Amino acid sequence: MNFKTYQETKLEHNENLKQTIVEAAAILLQEHGPEAVTIRKVAEKMECSTKIIYNLFNKKDGLIKLLYLEGCKLLAESFRSIDKQENLQEYLCSLCEAYWDFSYNYPSYYQLMFGGAFSEFKLEEESIDATNTALQQFTEVIKGAIEAGTISEKDPLEVVRVIWASLHGVIHLYLAGHIESLETAKSLYDKSVANLIQTYVSSSS
């Protein structure tokens, strides 16, 4: 018999309830954007009092943090959907394409994680670790290329950050409305990817 004490049962119930509330907040985020994610609107979605949500998450930051972690899982899944390829340049292009797809398919998550959609939310160690885990596949590819001498740089993390920052710039400009056309944004993104990869790979020749 799998016996559970009252405290264990209560804890399990609370964790299940928290997960359901996060799912409700995720629906609001995806359907209506970051501005829709308020304690009041989440409570309305759950048909419960705001007090219940405050008791479980302490404050809005606690809820946003779990949404951030959920976004990291989605980003990691986007990268994991890319099969390993022997050609380094093609592999990196595919991973960069997965990053674009994540921003396109989950724009509200992207703005939450990388666009400052919640100015009051501050990254903590757990959130930073989750981001690094999401980018791990990309980092491992760069690390392997450096070890093989295909890329002459010494710090794989620095290479990842340079590529990431450059690609984020295009995406952020598009999401912020500075690039009106999706086609133009994607064309700029693809050119940035090609130029960055060519620079790093050619530098080892």
PyMOL commands that set and color helices and strands:
alter all, ss='L'
color gray80, all
select helices_A, chain A and resi 6-32+34-36+39-46+50-57+60-80+88-105+107-114+125-134+136-147+156-175+182-202
alter helices_A, ss='H'
color red, helices_A
deselect
rebuild
show_as cartoon
